Amino acid sequence: ARDDTFPVWSPDGSRLVFSTGSPRGPPHIYESSLDGGEPKELTPLGSVQWVQDWSRDGRFVCYSESSLATQQDIWILDRSRPGRPAPFLATEFDEVEPQFSPDGRWIAYSSNESGTYEIYVVSFPNPGRKVRVSNAGGSRPRWRRDGKELFYVSGDNWMLSAPIRLGETAEVSAPQAL
């Protein structure tokens, strides 16, 4: 018996990626076509892997993977290089809930590096300078469709919106409760 969780649609709506746990091992990543057929394994067995997002150009899938050495990390599966995922952010802290910006040049995520979970954005595909978005806790970041706003849940469970301007850098304005 399998335990399929965390489904994410492909940008064109023809496929799903999802995490699957089985008697063989911890959850890892599969892809299924809506045309039918058996799901295809995308990542090797290893640590627990939870699918989070699929870039709008269809090339990248991001997911969280746990490690004893570096806690929860963000990994990237480049669809042009199947079977060879690579770590994107792997520090001594948790980096979770990654979400690609609509233009595919940024990733929003939550991390506990400050002592509490906060929302950050970092450039993609090369993680450069990160920018902190939240100021009183944050989880579950989601981009507005045009990338000009980032929504998230605050530490005290309010839905907040942070205006953001993306270019060579990310410029974030003060978050506001919705």
Summary of the structure (lengths in Angstrom):
residues: 178
radius of gyration: 16.1
end to end distance: 41.7
largest distance: 47.5
contacts: 556
relative contact order: 0.11
helix: 0%
strand: 55%
